Amino acid sequence: MRVSAVAPTFVIFAMIFASGCDQPPDASTVWTPADHDKQEQSRGQQAAQPLSSAARGAQLVEAAWMQSCARCHGPRGVGDGPEGPMVKAPDLTDAEWQAKVKDAEMAEIIRKGKALMPPSNLPEPLIQGLVARIRALRAAKP
């Protein structure tokens, strides 16, 4: 394409864009701080109620599981996380394993680690939540 063919096209586009610049903005499209409140009110009518402390705790336990445990034990606790086979992560849903390990032992393993499992510096309520989650894995096993 030659420069002489590009120049008229550029001039036309420049005129189209420039023509919109000399008009004042439409009052209906100008945002004000009051619009923010209206949006929040309309969303608030559809939004769920704030989470209870129990629901928030469950979310924190799940987040801790996914961040600290799932890479070896997997999301379902069967030892199928991306690093599970390499570290020989146990199947935490196994009824035999669940029967022989007490809650206090699980909490201690979470706190101090075991073999290739690193220790955790999680707060005690979160550790107890992880123990409860592990116990629930057995019940959830198909």
N, C-alpha and C positions, 0 to 999 in steps of 0.2 A: 504494500500500500504506500502510495506517495504522500508526502507531507501536505500537499495541496488538498488531498481528499480528506485528510484527518482534521485539518484546521476548521472547516465549516461544521463538522460534526461536533467538535469540541466547543465551538462558539454557541451552538444551539443548546447543548447541555448546560453550559455556563449560564445562559439566559434563563433557562427553565428554573435552575436552582436559585439564581439571584432574584427572580420574581417573587419567590415566597418569602424572602428576607425582609422586604420593605412593608409587609403587612403586620399589624399588631397581632399578638397572640390572641386566640379565641379565649374568652374568659372561662369557658367550660373546660378547657384543657390545662389551665394554669393550676398547679398544685399548691396548696396552702397547708400549714400545719393542722388546720381543722379537718382536712380530708383524711389525714392519718387516723384521727380518732374515729371517724366514720367507718373506715376500713376495719379497724380493730373491733368495733362494736358489731359489725356484720359478721366477722369471723367468730367472735365470741359467742354468738348465738348458735353457731354450728359446731364450735369446738367442744371437746370433751372436758369434763371437770378435771381439776388438778389431780394428779396421782396421789393415792394414799401412801403412807409411809411404808406399808407392806409391799405395795406394788413397786414403789421406788427401790426398796431393798431387793426385790426379785430382779429388777432390771440391773442393779449393780452386781448381783451374784452372776447373772447371765453374762454381763460384760467381762467380769473377772474370769469366768470360765473360758469364754472365747479368746481372751487375750493371753491367759496364762496356762490353760489346761488343754484346750482343743487342738493345739498344734501337735500334741502327742496322743492324747486320749480320744481325739475326734469330737465332733459336736454331740454325738450320742453316747460317748464314753466307752466305745467298744475297742479302743486302741487303734483306730484307723485314721488318725490324724496324719498330716503330711510327714511328720517325723516319727510317727508311731512304730512302724516296722523297724526303723533303724535303732530305736532305743528299747525295743521290745516292751512297749507300753501295755500294761495289763488291761483286760476287758473288765471294766468296772461294773458292768451289768451282770457279770457271772454270779449266780446265786451262791455257789460254793465260796468264792472270794468274799462276797458280801457277808456271808454267815461267819466267817472266821475273823474278820476285821471289825473291831469295835469303833464307835464314833470317835472316842478319844484318840485312838491310834491313827485314824484317818486325819484328824485335825493336826496331830503331831507330825505326820508325814508332810502335810501341806505346809506347816510352819518351817520344818527343818530340812525337808527334801529327803530323797532316798535314792541311792544308786545314781542314775543320770538325771533324776528329777531335782531341779534346783530348789533351794529354800525360798519361802515367800515371806514378804514383810507386810502382808495384808492385815487389816484390822480384824480383831477377833470376831465381830459379828459377821463379817464377810467369810471368814474361814468356816464358821458354823453354818452359814448359808450354803457354802460349797459342799460340806458334809451332807446336808439335807438334800442337795441336788443329786449327789452321788447315790444316796439311798433311793431317791425317786427314780433313778435310772433303772434299777432292778424292777420296780413295779411297771415301768413303761416298756420293758423289753417284750417284744411280741412272742 
